[in-house]
Amino acid sequence: MSNRAHEIFKPQFRFGMGGVSVGNEFNKHTDREAQETLESAWAVGVRYFDVAPWYGYGLAERRFGHFLHNQPRHEFLLSSKVGKLFKASKNNRHAEVYPLSDSPNDIVFDYTAEGVRRSIEDSLQRLGVDALDIAFVHDISPDFAYFPNGWEEQYEISRKGAFPALSKMREEGIIRAWGIGVNTPEPILKVINDADPDVCLCARQYSLIDHAKTVNELFPAVREKNVSLVMGSSLNAGFLSGSPRYNYGKENFKIPADVIKKRDALRAVAGRHGVDLRTAALQFSAAASEAVALVVGAHSAQQISEDWNSMQAKIPEDFWVELLQEKIIDPNAQLPKQ
């Protein structure tokens, strides 16, 4: 492991659009709809775009690239993920994971040094650009259900292969920064001790519904190591804004009773203060000092515009005070400053 002292990585853009929805994870969207969504994002001012080979088995990167390759490369920040390679095959099995993507591809998990370089090269080809700003090692986490022998094996391959390779690529100037992109705190707590990441994508684990472990365990640890965090899935895959799912996976329609109860409590407080809960959820996830950017998924021009506008909205302080008094949010959580 390198002991290099580094300044905390702070991207120049704090609000980004993520690519899960455009990759047809939840619903089928056309190329035209994807293009309109990305055009709208750019028009309102979004300049950070986060995508992954995994989203739609290559579909999201192709769609993002179709739009982004026409924009001046120095005007936007781009992050993608590594660890999953794709091969086109007539007998592909994409439908087992991404049935709505119409992908021609099969997946190969590869977290070796060579695999990571290949992953970035493939992503640049699909995106039609010459460089990534950030590379996140994707999904080496207990919640990822598709590894043949569990996440720990892939993490260990990453520790020996992907992590040092990405540090080298950073030194070579191929990427500006790297980290891991995961949905649980445990792998982030490991990687900051095993390697020298700059920034990690902290998805679904710092939301109004679920944030106590992140506040009290993850934040102090990353502060100590000068590692910053990009926040993702602050709506828990749309749950907080009314979607009939909670987080990701094949059984995300099975929503735990305590989670529904907490959303009901949040809605009640929001109703009393005239606050849009989606707006509050986005601002809450962006408010932590450890959070250097917020990434939101969007499937339509209207949705990304509303998300952008939510970040400019004013929320009365009494709303946050009541959430604290009702013990709906952790007392150590940082609250948005209005």
C-alpha positions in Angstrom: 0.0 0.0 0.0 1.1 3.5 -0.8 1.4 6.0 2.1 1.3 9.0 -0.1 -0.1 12.1 1.5 -2.8 13.6 -0.6 -5.2 16.5 -0.5 -8.8 15.6 -0.4 -10.3 15.1 -3.8 -13.0 17.7 -4.5 -14.5 17.6 -8.0 -15.3 21.0 -9.6 -19.0 20.0 -10.0 -21.1 19.0 -7.0 -24.2 17.7 -8.8 -24.2 14.8 -11.2 -26.5 12.6 -13.3 -26.2 8.9 -12.8 -26.8 6.2 -15.5 -28.9 3.4 -13.8 -32.2 4.5 -15.2 -30.9 5.3 -18.7 -29.5 1.7 -18.7 -33.1 0.5 -18.5 -32.8 -1.1 -15.0 -36.3 -0.3 -13.9 -38.2 0.5 -17.1 -37.6 0.5 -20.8 -36.6 3.9 -22.3 -35.8 4.6 -25.9 -32.6 6.1 -27.2 -34.5 9.3 -28.0 -35.7 9.6 -24.4 -32.2 9.0 -23.1 -30.9 11.7 -25.4 -33.6 14.2 -24.3 -32.8 13.5 -20.6 -29.1 14.1 -21.2 -29.8 17.3 -23.2 -32.0 18.6 -20.5 -29.4 17.8 -17.8 -26.8 19.8 -19.8 -29.2 22.7 -20.4 -30.0 23.2 -16.7 -26.3 23.1 -15.8 -25.4 19.5 -14.9 -21.7 18.9 -15.7 -20.9 15.7 -13.8 -22.0 12.4 -15.3 -21.6 9.0 -13.6 -22.1 5.8 -15.5 -20.9 2.1 -15.5 -20.5 -0.8 -17.9 -22.9 -2.7 -15.6 -25.9 -0.4 -16.3 -27.8 -2.1 -19.1 -24.8 -4.3 -19.9 -23.1 -1.5 -21.9 -26.3 0.4 -22.9 -26.0 3.3 -20.5 -22.4 4.1 -21.5 -23.3 4.0 -25.2 -26.2 6.4 -24.5 -24.1 8.8 -22.4 -21.4 8.7 -25.0 -23.8 9.5 -27.8 -24.5 12.8 -26.1 -21.2 13.5 -24.3 -18.8 12.9 -27.2 -20.3 16.1 -28.8 -19.5 18.2 -25.8 -16.1 19.9 -25.1 -14.3 17.3 -22.9 -12.9 19.9 -20.5 -16.3 21.2 -19.6 -17.6 18.1 -17.8 -16.6 15.6 -15.2 -17.0 11.9 -16.0 -16.8 8.8 -13.8 -17.3 5.2 -14.7 -16.7 1.8 -13.1 -14.3 -1.1 -13.5 -14.4 -4.8 -12.7 -16.9 -6.0 -15.3 -16.0 -6.7 -18.9 -18.5 -7.5 -21.7 -18.3 -9.7 -24.7 -20.9 -9.7 -27.5 -22.5 -13.1 -28.1 -25.4 -14.4 -30.2 -26.3 -16.6 -27.3 -25.9 -14.0 -24.6 -27.7 -14.2 -21.3 -28.2 -10.5 -20.6 -31.9 -11.1 -20.0 -31.1 -12.9 -16.7 -29.9 -9.6 -15.2 -31.0 -6.7 -17.5 -34.0 -8.0 -19.5 -35.0 -4.5 -20.7 -31.6 -3.5 -22.0 -31.6 -5.5 -25.3 -27.9 -5.9 -24.8 -25.9 -8.2 -27.1 -23.4 -8.9 -24.3 -22.4 -11.5 -21.7 -20.5 -10.5 -18.6 -17.0 -11.4 -17.3 -16.0 -10.4 -13.8 -12.4 -9.2 -13.9 -10.8 -7.2 -11.1 -7.2 -7.9 -12.0 -4.8 -5.2 -13.0 -5.1 -6.2 -16.7 -8.9 -6.4 -16.4 -9.1 -2.8 -15.0 -7.1 -1.4 -17.9 -9.2 -3.3 -20.4 -12.4 -2.1 -18.6 -11.3 1.6 -18.9 -10.3 1.2 -22.5 -13.7 -0.5 -23.3 -15.6 2.3 -21.5 -13.8 5.0 -23.4 -14.7 3.2 -26.7 -18.4 3.0 -25.7 -18.4 6.6 -24.4 -16.5 8.0 -27.4 -14.2 10.1 -25.2 -10.5 10.0 -24.5 -10.3 10.0 -20.7 -12.2 9.3 -17.5 -11.8 11.6 -14.5 -12.7 9.0 -11.9 -12.7 5.2 -12.0 -14.7 3.4 -9.3 -14.1 -0.3 -8.6 -17.7 -1.5 -8.8 -19.8 -3.6 -6.5 -17.2 -5.4 -4.4 -19.8 -5.4 -1.6 -21.9 -7.9 0.4 -25.1 -6.9 -1.3 -23.9 -7.8 -4.8 -25.6 -11.1 -5.6 -24.0 -12.1 -8.9 -20.4 -13.1 -7.9 -19.9 -16.9 -8.1 -18.1 -17.1 -4.8 -19.0 -14.0 -2.9 -17.6 -10.5 -2.7 -14.6 -11.2 -0.5 -12.9 -13.2 -3.2 -13.4 -10.3 -5.7 -12.2 -7.8 -3.1 -9.0 -9.7 -2.6 -8.4 -9.9 -6.4 -9.0 -6.1 -6.4 -6.6 -5.5 -3.5 -3.8 -7.2 -5.4 -4.8 -6.1 -8.9 -7.2 -3.3 -9.5 -6.2 -1.0 -6.6 -2.4 -0.8 -7.4 -3.2 -0.6 -11.1 -5.5 2.3 -10.6 -3.0 4.1 -8.4 -0.5 3.7 -11.2 -2.9 4.9 -13.8 -3.5 8.0 -11.7 0.2 8.6 -11.5 0.4 8.2 -15.3 -2.4 10.8 -15.7 -4.8 8.3 -17.4 -7.4 9.0 -14.6 -7.5 11.9 -12.1 -8.8 9.8 -9.1 -10.1 6.4 -8.1 -12.0 4.7 -5.4 -14.7 2.0 -5.1 -18.4 2.3 -5.8 -20.5 0.3 -3.4 -23.9 0.2 -1.6 -22.6 -0.8 1.9 -20.0 0.8 4.2 -17.8 -2.3 4.9 -15.8 -2.3 1.7 -15.1 1.4 1.9 -13.8 0.9 5.5 -11.5 -1.8 4.1 -10.2 -0.1 1.0 -9.1 3.1 2.9 -6.8 0.9 4.9 -5.7 -1.5 2.2 -4.9 1.1 -0.6 -4.8 4.8 -1.3 -8.1 5.8 -2.9 -9.1 9.4 -3.5 -12.9 9.3 -3.5 -15.5 6.5 -3.1 -19.1 6.3 -4.4 -21.3 5.8 -1.3 -24.6 4.7 -2.7 -27.9 4.1 -0.9 -26.3 4.2 2.6 -26.6 7.9 3.3 -30.3 8.7 2.8 -33.1 10.0 5.1 -34.1 6.4 5.5 -30.7 4.8 6.2 -27.7 6.8 7.4 -26.8 6.1 11.1 -23.9 3.7 10.3 -22.5 6.0 7.7 -22.6 9.0 10.0 -21.1 7.3 13.0 -18.6 4.8 11.5 -17.9 5.6 7.9 -17.6 9.4 8.0 -15.0 9.5 10.9 -12.9 6.9 9.1 -12.8 8.6 5.7 -12.1 12.0 7.4 -9.0 10.5 9.0 -7.8 9.1 5.7 -8.6 12.3 3.6 -10.9 10.3 1.4 -13.9 12.1 0.0 -17.3 10.6 -0.9 -19.7 11.0 -3.8 -23.2 10.3 -2.6 -25.5 8.1 -4.7 -29.1 6.8 -4.5 -30.2 9.3 -1.9 -33.8 8.4 -2.7 -33.1 4.6 -2.2 -33.7 3.9 -5.9 -36.7 6.3 -6.0 -38.4 4.9 -2.8 -38.4 8.3 -1.1 -40.1 9.9 -4.1 -42.8 7.3 -4.2 -41.5 4.4 -6.4 -42.7 0.9 -5.5 -39.2 -0.4 -4.8 -36.5 0.0 -2.2 -32.9 0.0 -3.4 -31.7 -2.5 -6.0 -31.9 -6.2 -6.9 -34.4 -8.7 -8.0 -36.5 -8.5 -4.8 -36.4 -4.7 -4.3 -40.2 -4.8 -4.5 -40.2 -6.5 -1.1 -40.0 -3.4 1.1 -39.4 -4.0 4.8 -42.3 -2.8 7.1 -40.0 -0.6 9.2 -38.8 1.2 6.0 -42.3 2.0 5.0 -43.1 3.2 8.5 -40.1 5.5 8.4 -41.2 6.9 5.0 -44.7 7.5 6.4 -43.2 9.4 9.3 -41.0 11.5 7.0 -44.0 12.3 4.8 -46.0 13.4 7.8 -43.4 15.9 8.9 -42.8 17.1 5.3 -46.6 17.6 5.0 -46.7 19.7 8.2 -44.0 22.0 6.9 -45.0 22.2 3.2 -41.7 20.5 2.2 -41.3 18.2 -0.9 -39.7 15.0 0.6 -37.7 14.3 -2.5 -36.1 17.8 -2.3 -35.3 17.3 1.4 -33.8 13.8 0.7 -31.5 15.2 -2.0 -30.4 18.1 0.1 -29.8 15.9 3.2 -27.5 13.5 1.3 -25.5 16.4 -0.2 -25.1 18.3 3.1 -22.4 16.2 4.8 -18.9 17.8 4.7 -17.6 14.4 3.5 -19.9 14.6 0.5 -18.1 16.3 -2.3 -20.8 15.5 -4.9 -24.3 14.1 -5.2 -25.3 11.9 -8.1 -29.0 11.3 -9.0 -30.5 8.9 -11.5 -33.0 10.2 -14.0 -35.0 8.7 -16.8 -36.6 11.8 -18.3 -35.9 15.5 -19.0 -38.5 16.5 -16.4 -37.0 14.4 -13.7 -33.5 15.7 -14.0 -34.7 19.3 -14.2 -36.8 18.7 -11.0 -33.8 17.2 -9.3 -31.6 20.1 -10.2 -34.2 22.6 -9.0 -34.6 20.7 -5.8 -31.0 21.6 -4.9 -31.8 25.3 -5.2 -35.0 25.2 -3.1 -35.3 26.5 0.4 -36.4 24.2 3.2 -37.5 25.7 6.6 -35.2 25.0 9.5 -38.2 23.9 11.6 -38.6 20.8 9.3 -35.1 19.5 10.2 -35.7 20.4 13.9 -38.8 18.3 14.0 -37.0 15.3 12.3 -34.4 15.5 15.1 -37.0 15.8 17.8 -38.9 12.9 16.5 -35.6 10.9 16.3 -36.2 10.2 12.6 -32.7 11.3 11.7 -29.5 10.6 13.6 -28.5 13.4 16.0 -24.9 13.4 14.5 -26.1 14.0 11.0 -25.1 17.3 9.4 -28.1 19.3 8.2 -28.4 21.4 5.1 -27.6 25.1 5.6 -30.3 27.3 4.1 
